[in-house]
Amino acid sequence: ALLFSTLDEAKSEGGKATPASFSILKEDANLRRFILVRGLLVATSLAPPYFVVLAGGEDQSALGQLGALVLASALASLLSSYVWGRLSDQSSRRVLMLTGIVGALAMGGAVALALLGMATQIWAMPLMLFILMIAYHGVRQGRSTYLVDMSPKDQRSAYAAVSNTVIGGLLLVAGVAGGGAALIGPVATLVLFAVMSAGAAIAALGLREVEAAD
């Protein structure tokens, strides 16, 4: 924070989510679909705590596997970021589709291991979390690239502001829903998240190829 406070940042002429900015939601159907896809993909960021719960077993104590889970997350970031970046330059739409599929498979795999009574195995949840975090980092790369490439150059700040504002609202709702989902247990919650992630992949099929347009 101290280092960032020393940066000299040029003033921006736009970027605030004003009522006028929100009119682009009515005008741009592709933006609406992108926000839908991005909203469904928040499942990849909400799911990791439930992996930790499953790894802890019946006593909910996951400290014994915490190091392996953290390592799995770090390795996923290290190994996948470059690949997702290159793929996003070619087609960020396909990246969003792939990450939805990979995320759904990771969460489905975690559920399957839990139902088989194997979730507390030392390798089980770290492996599933590794796959999930690969998807998560792809989501971050794909959504950023797609938003920049789809936005008109003179409206990029408005597109970013509107998209982030809507997603922020969805995250608040998701936080409340996540608290309620805890009552139905981690397995049922992960099933819901897997469906969301798969739904994102399907919804991404309808997105425009913005890199091809360039």
N, C-alpha and C positions, 0 to 999 in steps of 0.2 A: 504493500500500500504506500509506503514511504517513497519507494522508487518510482511508482506510477505518478505520484503527486508532483514529481519533478519534470514530467513530460510536457512539452509545449504542443498543445493540440489546437489545430486550426478550427475555427468556429464553423459549425454546420448551418446551412440555410434552411434545412428541413429536418425531418426525422420524427417529429412529434405526431402521435396518433390523434389527430384532430377529427371532429365529425366529418369534415370534408374528405379526409384521408380514407375513412371507412367506406366512402362511396365506391372505391375501387373494388370492394367485395361484390357489389352488384354488377359492376361492369366487366369483371374478369372471372369467368367461370373456372379457368385453370388455376387461378389463385385460390379459389374456394376449395377446389379438389386437393391442391397442395396442402392447405391448412388441415383438411380432413386427414390426409395421409400422415402428416406430421403429428397431428393430435393422437391418432391411433398408435403411432410408433413411440409415444411416451411410455408405453408398456415396457419397452426395453430398459428404460431408466428407473422404473418403479419396481421391477421384479427382483433385482439383486438381494434386497434384505430378506426376501422369502426363501432364497437359496440358502442364506446363512441360517435361517430358522430350521430348514430341513436338515442341514448338515449337523445341527446341534442335537438331533434326536429327540427323544421324549422329554428330556429334562431341559430342552431349549438352550443347552450350553454349547455354543459353537466355538469357544475360545481355543479348543484343541486344534481346530482346523482353520482358524482365522488366518494364520500365516500362509497356508496353502491357497486360501481364497484370494488374499491380497496379491500373492505372487501370480496367480492365474490372471487376475485383472490387469496387472502391469504388463505381463507378457502379451496379452491380447492387444493392448494399446501399442506396444513396441512392434509387434509383428504385422499388424493389420493396417496401421495408419497410412503407410506409403502406398500399399496396394489399393486401398479405398480411394486415396487421392488420385491415383492414375486412372482408376476406373471412372471416377466422378468427372474427370476431364473429358472422357469419351461419352459417357451417358450417366448423368446423375439420377435420371429417372430409373434406369436399371439398377443402380445402386440401392435406391429406396425399395425397389421390389425385392432384391436379394436380401437386404437386411431384414425385411419383414419375414421372409421365409426362414432365414437362419435363426432369427429371434424366436419364432414360433417353434422351430425344431428344438432349440435349446430348452425352452420352457416345457415343451412336451416331453423331452427326455428326462427332465428333472421330476416331472410328475410320474412318469413311468417308473423311474428308480425308486421313488417314494412308495408307490403302490406295491413294488416288488420287495420292499423292505431293505433296499440297498442304499438309501440316501445317506446313511451315516458312514459308509465306506470311505476311507481316506481319500480315494481318487474320484469319487462320484460327483459331488457337488463342485469341487474345483474344476473338473473337466467341463461340466455343464455351464459353469459360470464363465469359463474361458471362451466357450462358444458364444454365449450370450453377449459378453463384452466385445467380441469381434463385431457382432451385429450392432451393438450400441455405438461403437466408434464409427462404423459405417454410416449409421443414421446421422451422426453429427456432421460428418464430411459431406454426405449426399445432400442433406437439407440445406446446408450453407451454400454449396455450389449451385444447387438448383435455384434457390431464391435469387442469387446474384445474376445468374444467366437468364432467368425468366423475366426479370424486372426491366422495364424501360430505363435507360440511363438517367433520365431526368426525374425518375420516380423511385429509385432504389431505396432511398431512405424512408419514403412513405410505405413502400411494400414491406420493408423490414419492420417498421414500427407497428403496422397493422397486424402482420403475422405474429410478431412476438407478443403483442398485447392480447390477441385472441388465445394464443397458446398459454400465456400466463394465466388467463381466466380458466382455461381447461385444467391446468395443473392444480389450481385451487380446488376445483370440483373433484379432481382425481385424488387429492389429498384427503378430502372428506370421505370420498367413496372408499379409499384405501383403508381408512380407519374402520369403516363399516365392514369392509371385506375381511378384516382380521377376525371377525366373529365367525366367519364360515371356514376359516383355516387356510393355511398356506397352499395346500394342494388345489383347492377350489379356486383360490385367487389366481394361481398360476395358470390354471385352465382358462380363466377369463382373459388374462393377459395374452396368452397364446392365441386365442381367438382374435383379439384386437390386432396383434402383430400380423396374423395371416390376413385379416381384413385390410390392413394397410397395403400389403403386397398386391391384393386384388384391386384396391382403389387406385394404386399407382399405375396400373395398366392403362388407365384413361388419361394419364398426364401427357402433356405435349413434350416432344423431344426438343428441349431448348438448346442443347449443344449442337444438334444437327442444323438448327435454324441459323446458327452463326456461320 
